[in-house]
Amino acid sequence: MKSYLFIGIDISKATLDVCVLSTSGSMEIHYREFSNSSKGFIHLLKWVKEKSEGVAVEDWRICMENTGIYSLALNCFLHEKSIWQSMENALQIKRSMGVVRGKTDKADCKTIALYAYRFYDKLKPYVLPNRTLLRLRALFAQRERLVSMHSQLLVGNQSMKGYARELVKDIQNQNEILLKNLAGQIKTIDKSLKDCLQQDEELKRKAKLIQSVPGIGQQTASYLLIVSRGMQSFATAREFACYSGCAPFAHQSGTSIKGKTKVHFIANKKMKMLLHMAAMNAITFNEELKVYYQRKIAEGKNPMSILNAVRFKLICRIFSVIKRNEEYQKDYRKIAA
């Protein structure tokens, strides 16, 4: 095996716990903690060079758990320096190491470094999303926060219906003002999301293709582009269905375990929820899928299983229009015939 320098980084809001493992020498493991800041990144880079044992920078293999916003600044720093990096699923790293007792940040970064060493041929380089996708992700996250606050205030107003009007009149009035402001801000964010997509011709084209599929709206299309990095992270519809919790898996072994075939709990719950809402829209307004749903109900199928099948149909249609680079056509099969 070629000599690599494996660097495992455990990322938290304030600190980076770093473990360095070199395969060119005595396999000695080095550990140090740095601040999760620009200054800390510079010190980290200098320290790793000191411990590299002559391994060239292009042979560094930096591995991290995907921690979302906490890792973004480091991702950008490494991207600017053209240093190889990989973002791996935390649960995948945990389960690959067998039985592990205890948990500390120091132990975690060592585990990540060992994972990178054992599965170096499986690691995929992390490609930083472009500026438009990063802007899109920030806008979508802001929209989620505003929608959450709007929902909480609505629930608060409803919970005060049992009170005498004079006791809570001022609170309800205040909530109404806040609700109106939040609704206006949500509309502004929606416009910003649309404008953001318009600034990138490639994303604009793909968003238009995705939204041509009946049932898929702007929010679903935007989030789908975010999680798939512009429809580049998933090779097939089945792979994306697995990621979004729409692919059923069998659960059986020998003669004693005969569980139901069902979707797995490990999934992107937000993506699954958006696809569920899209499926509900599709069986309401799309005649083909409405007939399909009603036929399966008449056959005695479970409603949720049918909706999951509709979700998968929508995913297949999304990947199909992207692959063909053509908007969805209801009578496509008739045209092809």
VENWO-V462176 format. One record per residue. N is the residue number from 1. RES is the residue in one small letter. PSI is psi in degrees with one decimal (none if undefined). NEAR is the number of other C-alpha atoms within 8 Angstrom. Layout:
# VENWO-V462176
n,res,psi,near
N,RES,PSI,NEAR
N,RES,PSI,NEAR
This chain:
# VENWO-V462176
n,res,psi,near
1,m,138.1,2
2,k,148.1,3
3,s,118.0,9
4,y,161.5,11
5,l,113.4,14
6,f,124.8,16
7,i,114.5,15
8,g,129.5,17
9,i,121.5,15
10,d,119.2,14
11,i,130.8,13
12,s,179.2,8
13,k,-39.3,6
14,a,-25.6,7
15,t,162.1,10
16,l,119.2,12
17,d,120.6,14
18,v,133.9,15
19,c,130.4,15
20,v,129.3,15
21,l,117.7,13
22,s,139.1,15
23,t,3.9,10
24,s,-17.8,10
25,g,-122.6,7
26,s,13.1,6
27,m,29.6,8
28,e,142.8,7
29,i,129.7,8
30,h,143.7,8
31,y,143.7,9
32,r,153.4,7
33,e,139.9,8
34,f,160.8,12
35,s,146.3,10
36,n,73.7,13
37,s,170.1,9
38,s,-42.9,7
39,k,-40.5,7
40,g,-36.9,10
41,f,-40.2,13
42,i,-44.1,8
43,h,-37.7,9
44,l,-47.3,9
45,l,-42.1,8
46,k,-41.7,8
47,w,-41.6,8
48,v,-38.9,9
49,k,-37.3,8
50,e,-32.6,7
51,k,6.1,8
52,s,-14.2,10
53,e,39.9,9
54,g,1.2,4
55,v,128.4,11
56,a,151.7,7
57,v,-35.8,6
58,e,-12.4,6
59,d,11.7,9
60,w,141.5,13
61,r,94.1,12
62,i,124.7,11
63,c,135.2,15
64,m,157.8,13
65,e,147.7,12
66,n,102.5,9
67,t,17.1,7
68,g,-125.8,6
69,i,-29.5,6
70,y,-26.4,9
71,s,-7.6,10
72,l,-45.3,8
73,a,-42.0,10
74,l,-40.0,10
75,n,-44.6,10
76,c,-41.6,9
77,f,-48.3,9
78,l,-35.3,11
79,h,-42.4,10
80,e,-33.4,7
81,k,-0.4,6
82,s,40.8,6
83,i,132.0,10
84,w,136.3,12
85,q,153.2,12
86,s,138.4,12
87,m,117.1,11
88,e,153.7,10
89,n,131.4,8
90,a,-41.0,8
91,l,-35.4,6
92,q,-42.0,8
93,i,-44.7,12
94,k,-46.3,8
95,r,-18.5,7
96,s,-15.8,7
97,m,3.9,9
98,g,-150.2,6
99,v,120.1,4
100,v,127.9,5
101,r,137.0,4
102,g,162.0,4
103,k,121.5,6
104,t,162.5,6
105,d,-36.6,8
106,k,-43.8,11
107,a,-36.4,8
108,d,-43.8,10
109,c,-30.7,14
110,k,-41.0,12
111,t,-41.0,11
112,i,-41.8,16
113,a,-42.4,16
114,l,-35.9,11
115,y,-45.3,12
116,a,-37.7,14
117,y,-44.0,8
118,r,-31.7,6
119,f,33.9,8
120,y,-32.4,8
121,d,-10.7,4
122,k,-13.2,5
123,l,139.7,8
124,k,135.6,6
125,p,138.5,8
126,y,127.0,8
127,v,119.0,4
128,l,130.1,7
129,p,150.6,8
130,n,172.6,6
131,r,-36.0,6
132,t,-42.7,11
133,l,-38.3,12
134,l,-42.6,9
135,r,-41.8,9
136,l,-41.8,13
137,r,-41.2,10
138,a,-41.4,8
139,l,-42.5,11
140,f,-40.2,11
141,a,-40.2,8
142,q,-40.6,9
143,r,-40.9,11
144,e,-40.4,8
145,r,-42.9,8
146,l,-42.0,11
147,v,-39.7,10
148,s,-44.5,8
149,m,-39.7,9
150,h,-43.7,11
151,s,-41.1,8
152,q,-40.4,8
153,l,-36.6,10
154,l,-44.0,9
155,v,-39.3,8
156,g,-42.9,8
157,n,-40.2,10
158,q,-34.8,7
159,s,-15.2,7
160,m,5.7,8
161,k,-23.9,8
162,g,-12.4,5
163,y,155.4,7
164,a,139.4,7
165,r,-41.8,7
166,e,-21.4,5
167,l,-29.5,7
168,v,12.4,10
169,k,-44.8,8
170,d,-37.0,7
171,i,-44.9,7
172,q,-40.1,9
173,n,-41.9,8
174,q,-42.5,8
175,n,-38.4,10
176,e,-40.1,8
177,i,-44.9,8
178,l,-40.9,8
179,l,-41.3,11
180,k,-42.7,8
181,n,-42.8,8
182,l,-40.4,12
183,a,-39.9,9
184,g,-40.1,8
185,q,-35.4,9
186,i,-40.7,11
187,k,-38.4,8
188,t,-42.4,8
189,i,-41.4,11
190,d,-40.2,9
191,k,-38.9,8
192,s,-38.4,9
193,l,-44.8,12
194,k,-42.7,9
195,d,-38.0,8
196,c,-43.7,11
197,l,-32.5,13
198,q,-21.9,9
199,q,-18.2,8
200,d,113.2,9
201,e,-38.0,8
202,e,-47.6,6
203,l,-36.7,11
204,k,-44.9,11
205,r,-45.4,8
206,k,-38.6,10
207,a,-40.3,13
208,k,-41.7,9
209,l,-44.7,15
210,i,-42.4,13
211,q,-9.3,12
212,s,-17.5,9
213,v,124.2,12
214,p,128.0,8
215,g,-18.9,12
216,i,122.1,11
217,g,-172.7,8
218,q,-41.4,9
219,q,-45.3,7
220,t,-43.8,12
221,a,-42.3,12
222,s,-47.8,12
223,y,-36.4,11
224,l,-41.6,11
225,l,-34.9,13
226,i,-53.1,11
227,v,-24.0,7
228,s,5.2,10
229,r,54.2,10
230,g,34.1,12
231,m,36.1,8
232,q,-12.3,7
233,s,-14.4,7
234,f,128.4,9
235,a,-33.9,6
236,t,163.2,7
237,a,-37.5,10
238,r,-40.8,8
239,e,-42.2,9
240,f,-35.0,10
241,a,-38.0,12
242,c,-44.3,10
243,y,-38.2,10
244,s,8.8,12
245,g,31.9,14
246,c,-2.2,13
247,a,121.8,12
248,p,146.4,8
249,f,144.9,8
250,a,154.5,8
251,h,88.5,10
252,q,154.6,8
253,s,122.8,7
254,g,-137.5,5
255,t,-8.2,5
256,s,-30.1,6
257,i,112.0,8
258,k,70.0,8
259,g,169.2,7
260,k,147.8,6
261,t,121.7,8
262,k,168.2,9
263,v,156.2,9
264,h,150.7,9
265,f,-20.4,5
266,i,107.9,6
267,a,166.2,10
268,n,101.6,9
269,k,-34.8,8
270,k,-44.2,6
271,m,-39.6,11
272,k,-41.0,12
273,m,-42.7,8
274,l,-39.6,10
275,l,-33.8,10
276,h,-44.9,11
277,m,-37.0,8
278,a,-39.5,13
279,a,-39.2,13
280,m,-42.2,10
281,n,-40.3,10
282,a,-42.9,12
283,i,-7.4,12
284,t,-41.4,8
285,f,-15.6,9
286,n,116.8,11
287,e,-41.4,8
288,e,-50.4,6
289,l,-28.3,10
290,k,-44.2,12
291,v,-41.3,9
292,y,-47.0,8
293,y,-47.1,11
294,q,-36.8,8
295,r,-42.7,8
296,k,-34.9,10
297,i,-43.0,11
298,a,-28.7,7
299,e,-5.1,6
300,g,14.8,6
301,k,154.3,9
302,n,129.1,7
303,p,-39.8,7
304,m,-33.9,6
305,s,-37.9,8
306,i,-43.7,12
307,l,-35.7,12
308,n,-37.6,10
309,a,-37.4,9
310,v,-40.4,10
311,r,-43.3,13
312,f,-37.2,11
313,k,-42.5,8
314,l,-42.1,10
315,i,-44.3,11
316,c,-40.1,10
317,r,-38.4,10
318,i,-48.3,11
319,f,-31.5,10
320,s,-46.0,8
321,v,-33.8,13
322,i,-43.4,11
323,k,-41.7,6
324,r,-17.2,6
325,n,41.2,7
326,e,143.2,7
327,e,155.0,10
328,y,133.8,10
329,q,123.6,5
330,k,-37.5,4
331,d,34.0,6
332,y,-41.9,8
333,r,-37.1,6
334,k,-38.9,6
335,i,-43.0,6
336,a,-33.3,5
337,a,none,4
